[in-house]
Amino acid sequence: MKKLLLPFITAMLLIGMVIAPTSSMADSDGSTEEVVNEKFGAPIVVYGGNLTAEQKDSVKKSLRLTDKSDVQEIEVTGQDLATYLQDGDASARMFSSAKITRKDAGKGLVISIVTPDDITEVTTEMYANAMLTAGIQDAVVEIAAPKPVTGHSALVGIYKAYEVTGEKLDPERTDVANDELSIATNLAKEAGIDEAKVSELLTEIKKQIAEQNPVSREEVEKIVSEQLANLKIELSEKDRQLLIDLMDRIRQLDIDFSQWSEELNDLSKTIEDKIAEIVDNEGFWEGVKNFFKDLIDSIRSIFN
């Protein structure tokens, strides 16, 4: 009998390892209690200004917020879009929201999209790349939306949240960061390039800019061409020129590229791991499928 049960027990253990969620200390309503870093104050939650009361409640639930949560709440509107972006439309409707928890220097950026089905275009790596360009670092950022949206307005909300804490962002950098996000999503959506590949391309180009410190558009163009070739990415001439224009603007920003290199290396490693994980998971799940097929065949043979 023990021999008959062994395959079944093995299967149950495997299921537990594959699908069991990670646990954390939480209240009975599912919310989590976090320690407030008094150096930076309470985390800031910024809500899209066009959320209905019901949608706002949905965002709060996604961000695990309750009446007991120690956070500062603000809204981001189309007027903020016009403030932070040179061509921002003050009448734009804003739905995507975010929670920003600042961390000590050197902690880096940790980005999570807690409603992945509702942020349809922007990935965590795209957010991280744009935030570094804007001058935002060392923070945990959680992004949520109550319905499918592209996710672009969350970046403006993050800008506003940072300035509420007393930080001052360079408007030129925030505008370039928004252009970077738009180009990234366009390459993924219109040019058909894998989202992870787009983030890898942007990160590698910026790493080379940080390391080589180009002084002309021609040198930037050479870097862009080399990285497109290295990653085997083909772009239309229009998209290629848009990318060169973006990176030339980044070159001219007031950025300490010596500090940027380490953060870009960390982001590059994250992207590489993500790409590898996608490839590995295909083989892993094929193995799981074959295991259970063999297990079912074995059990059938026992009872037959």
C-alpha positions as CSV (number, residue, x, y, z in Angstrom):
1,M,0.0,0.0,0.0
2,K,2.9,2.4,0.8
3,K,4.2,1.8,-2.6
4,L,0.9,2.7,-4.1
5,L,0.7,5.9,-2.1
6,L,4.2,7.1,-2.9
7,P,3.5,8.5,-6.4
8,F,0.4,10.3,-5.0
9,I,2.3,11.8,-2.1
10,T,5.1,12.9,-4.4
11,A,2.6,14.6,-6.7
12,M,1.0,16.5,-3.8
13,L,4.4,17.7,-2.6
14,L,5.2,18.9,-6.1
15,I,1.9,20.8,-6.4
16,G,2.6,22.5,-3.1
17,M,6.0,23.7,-4.2
18,V,4.7,24.9,-7.5
19,I,1.5,26.8,-6.6
20,A,1.7,27.5,-2.9
21,P,1.7,31.3,-2.4
22,T,4.3,32.9,-0.1
23,S,2.9,34.0,3.2
24,S,3.5,37.1,5.3
25,M,2.3,38.5,8.6
26,A,-1.0,40.1,7.9
27,D,-4.2,41.3,9.7
28,S,-7.3,39.2,9.4
29,D,-8.5,41.5,6.5
30,G,-5.4,40.7,4.5
31,S,-3.7,44.0,4.9
32,T,-0.1,44.1,5.9
33,E,1.5,46.3,8.6
34,E,4.8,47.9,7.7
35,V,7.3,49.9,9.7
36,V,7.4,53.6,8.7
37,N,10.9,55.0,8.1
38,E,10.7,58.2,10.1
39,K,13.6,59.7,8.0
40,F,11.3,59.8,5.0
41,G,7.9,59.8,6.6
42,A,4.9,57.7,5.7
43,P,4.6,56.1,2.3
44,I,2.7,58.2,-0.3
45,V,-0.2,56.8,-2.2
46,V,-1.1,58.8,-5.3
47,Y,-4.5,58.1,-6.9
48,G,-5.5,58.8,-10.5
49,G,-7.7,61.9,-10.3
50,N,-10.5,60.4,-12.5
51,L,-11.1,57.4,-10.3
52,T,-14.7,56.9,-9.1
53,A,-15.2,56.2,-5.4
54,E,-15.7,52.5,-6.2
55,Q,-12.6,52.4,-8.4
56,K,-10.6,54.1,-5.6
57,D,-11.7,51.4,-3.2
58,S,-10.5,48.8,-5.7
59,V,-7.1,50.4,-5.9
60,K,-6.8,50.6,-2.1
61,K,-7.6,46.9,-1.9
62,S,-5.0,46.1,-4.6
63,L,-2.4,48.1,-2.6
64,R,-3.5,46.3,0.6
65,L,-4.5,49.6,2.3
66,T,-7.0,49.9,5.1
67,D,-8.2,52.7,7.5
68,K,-5.3,51.6,9.7
69,S,-2.6,52.1,7.0
70,D,-0.2,54.9,7.9
71,V,0.1,56.6,4.5
72,Q,-0.2,60.1,2.9
73,E,-2.7,60.2,0.1
74,I,-2.7,62.6,-2.8
75,E,-4.3,62.8,-6.3
76,V,-2.7,63.2,-9.7
77,T,-4.6,65.1,-12.4
78,G,-4.3,66.2,-16.0
79,Q,-3.0,69.5,-14.7
80,D,0.0,67.7,-13.1
81,L,0.6,66.1,-16.5
82,A,0.9,69.5,-18.0
83,T,3.2,70.6,-15.2
84,Y,5.7,67.7,-15.5
85,L,5.6,67.2,-19.3
86,Q,6.3,69.9,-21.9
87,D,3.4,68.7,-24.1
88,G,1.2,67.3,-21.3
89,D,-2.6,67.6,-21.9
90,A,-4.3,69.2,-18.8
91,S,-7.6,67.5,-19.8
92,A,-6.1,64.0,-19.8
93,R,-7.9,61.4,-17.7
94,M,-5.8,59.7,-15.0
95,F,-6.6,56.3,-13.6
96,S,-3.4,54.4,-12.8
97,S,-2.2,54.9,-9.2
98,A,0.9,54.1,-7.2
99,K,2.3,53.7,-3.7
100,I,5.8,55.0,-3.1
101,T,7.9,54.1,-0.1
102,R,11.3,55.8,-0.1
103,K,14.3,53.8,1.1
104,D,17.9,54.6,2.2
105,A,20.5,55.4,-0.4
106,G,21.9,52.3,-2.1
107,K,18.7,50.2,-1.8
108,G,17.8,50.8,-5.4
109,L,14.4,50.7,-7.1
110,V,12.0,47.9,-6.5
111,I,9.0,48.1,-8.8
112,S,5.9,45.9,-8.8
113,I,2.7,46.1,-10.8
114,V,0.1,44.7,-8.4
115,T,-2.7,44.6,-11.0
116,P,-0.8,43.2,-14.0
117,D,-3.9,42.5,-16.0
118,D,-4.9,46.2,-15.8
119,I,-1.5,47.8,-16.7
120,T,-1.5,46.9,-20.4
121,E,1.6,48.5,-21.9
122,V,4.2,49.5,-19.3
123,T,6.4,46.9,-17.6
124,T,8.2,47.1,-14.3
125,E,11.5,47.4,-16.2
126,M,10.2,50.3,-18.3
127,Y,9.1,52.1,-15.2
128,A,12.5,51.6,-13.6
129,N,14.3,52.8,-16.6
130,A,12.2,55.9,-16.9
131,M,12.4,56.7,-13.2
132,L,16.2,56.5,-13.3
133,T,16.2,59.0,-16.2
134,A,13.9,61.3,-14.2
135,G,16.2,61.2,-11.2
136,I,14.2,58.9,-8.9
137,Q,16.0,56.1,-7.1
138,D,16.0,54.1,-3.8
139,A,12.3,53.4,-3.4
140,V,9.7,50.6,-3.4
141,V,7.0,51.5,-5.9
142,E,3.7,49.5,-6.3
143,I,1.4,50.4,-9.2
144,A,-2.3,49.6,-9.6
145,A,-5.3,50.4,-11.7
146,P,-9.0,49.4,-11.3
147,K,-9.5,48.7,-15.1
148,P,-7.3,48.2,-18.2
149,V,-5.1,51.3,-18.8
150,T,-1.8,51.8,-20.5
151,G,-0.1,52.8,-17.2
152,H,1.6,55.9,-18.4
153,S,-0.1,58.3,-15.9
154,A,1.4,56.4,-13.0
155,L,4.8,57.9,-13.8
156,V,3.4,61.4,-13.4
157,G,1.9,60.4,-10.1
158,I,5.3,59.2,-8.9
159,Y,6.8,62.5,-9.9
160,K,4.2,64.4,-7.8
161,A,4.7,62.0,-4.9
162,Y,8.4,62.7,-4.8
163,E,8.0,66.4,-4.9
164,V,5.5,66.2,-2.0
165,T,8.3,64.7,0.1
166,G,10.4,67.8,-0.5
167,E,12.5,66.5,-3.4
168,K,12.9,68.7,-6.5
169,L,12.9,66.9,-9.9
170,D,14.5,68.5,-13.0
171,P,11.5,69.1,-15.4
172,E,13.8,68.4,-18.4
173,R,14.6,65.0,-17.0
174,T,10.9,64.1,-16.2
175,D,10.0,65.1,-19.8
176,V,12.7,63.0,-21.3
177,A,11.7,60.1,-19.0
178,N,8.2,60.3,-20.3
179,D,9.4,60.3,-23.9
180,E,11.5,57.2,-23.0
181,L,8.4,55.4,-21.6
182,S,6.4,56.3,-24.8
183,I,9.1,55.1,-27.1
184,A,9.5,51.9,-25.1
185,T,5.8,51.0,-25.2
186,N,5.7,52.0,-28.9
187,L,8.5,49.7,-29.8
188,A,6.8,46.8,-27.9
189,K,3.4,47.5,-29.3
190,E,3.9,48.9,-32.8
191,A,7.3,47.4,-33.8
192,G,6.5,44.1,-32.3
193,I,9.6,43.7,-30.1
194,D,9.4,41.7,-27.0
195,E,8.9,43.9,-23.9
196,A,11.9,42.5,-22.1
197,K,14.0,43.0,-25.2
198,V,12.9,46.6,-25.4
199,S,14.0,47.2,-21.8
200,E,17.2,45.4,-22.4
201,L,18.0,47.6,-25.4
202,L,17.3,50.8,-23.5
203,T,19.3,49.7,-20.5
204,E,22.3,48.6,-22.6
205,I,22.4,51.8,-24.6
206,K,22.2,53.9,-21.4
207,K,25.0,51.8,-19.9
208,Q,27.2,52.6,-22.8
209,I,26.4,56.3,-22.6
210,A,27.3,56.2,-18.9
211,E,30.6,54.4,-19.6
212,Q,31.7,56.1,-22.8
213,N,30.4,59.6,-22.1
214,P,29.7,60.5,-25.7
215,V,30.0,64.2,-26.6
216,S,28.1,64.3,-29.9
217,R,25.0,62.9,-31.6
218,E,27.2,60.9,-33.9
219,E,28.8,59.1,-31.0
220,V,25.3,58.4,-29.6
221,E,24.2,57.1,-33.0
222,K,27.2,54.7,-33.0
223,I,26.3,53.4,-29.6
224,V,22.6,52.8,-30.6
225,S,23.7,51.0,-33.8
226,E,26.1,48.8,-31.9
227,Q,23.5,47.7,-29.3
228,L,20.8,47.1,-32.0
229,A,23.3,44.8,-33.7
230,N,24.4,43.1,-30.4
231,L,20.8,42.3,-29.5
232,K,19.8,41.4,-33.1
233,I,17.0,44.0,-33.1
234,E,15.9,45.5,-36.4
235,L,14.0,48.9,-36.4
236,S,12.5,50.9,-39.1
237,E,14.5,54.1,-39.9
238,K,11.8,56.2,-38.2
239,D,12.0,54.2,-35.0
240,R,15.8,54.2,-35.1
241,Q,15.9,58.0,-35.4
242,L,13.4,58.4,-32.6
243,L,15.6,56.2,-30.4
244,I,18.8,58.2,-31.4
245,D,16.9,61.4,-30.6
246,L,15.9,60.1,-27.2
247,M,19.4,58.9,-26.3
248,D,21.0,62.2,-27.5
249,R,18.6,64.1,-25.1
250,I,19.6,61.8,-22.3
251,R,23.3,62.4,-23.1
252,Q,22.7,66.1,-22.6
253,L,20.9,65.8,-19.3
254,D,22.5,66.9,-16.0
255,I,23.2,63.4,-14.8
256,D,26.0,62.0,-12.8
257,F,26.7,59.0,-15.1
258,S,29.3,57.6,-12.7
259,Q,26.5,56.9,-10.2
260,W,24.1,55.7,-12.9
261,S,26.3,52.8,-14.0
262,E,25.8,50.6,-11.0
263,E,22.0,51.1,-11.0
264,L,21.9,50.3,-14.7
265,N,24.0,47.2,-14.1
266,D,21.5,46.1,-11.5
267,L,18.6,46.7,-13.8
268,S,20.4,44.9,-16.6
269,K,20.9,41.8,-14.4
270,T,17.2,41.9,-13.5
271,I,16.2,41.9,-17.2
272,E,18.6,39.1,-18.1
273,D,17.2,37.0,-15.2
274,K,13.7,37.7,-16.4
275,I,14.5,36.6,-19.9
276,A,16.2,33.5,-18.7
277,E,13.3,32.7,-16.4
278,I,10.9,32.9,-19.3
279,V,13.0,30.4,-21.3
280,D,13.6,28.1,-18.3
281,N,9.9,28.1,-17.3
282,E,8.9,26.7,-20.7
283,G,11.0,23.7,-20.1
284,F,10.0,23.4,-16.4
285,W,6.2,23.4,-17.1
286,E,6.7,20.9,-20.0
287,G,8.5,18.7,-17.4
288,V,5.6,19.1,-14.9
289,K,3.1,18.2,-17.6
290,N,5.0,15.1,-18.6
291,F,5.4,14.1,-14.9
292,F,1.7,14.2,-14.3
293,K,1.0,12.4,-17.5
294,D,3.3,9.6,-16.5
295,L,1.9,9.6,-13.0
296,I,-1.7,9.2,-14.3
297,D,-0.6,6.4,-16.6
298,S,1.1,4.7,-13.7
299,I,-2.0,4.9,-11.4
300,R,-4.3,3.7,-14.2
301,S,-2.0,0.6,-14.7
302,I,-2.2,-0.1,-11.0
303,F,-6.0,-0.2,-10.9
304,N,-6.2,-2.1,-14.2
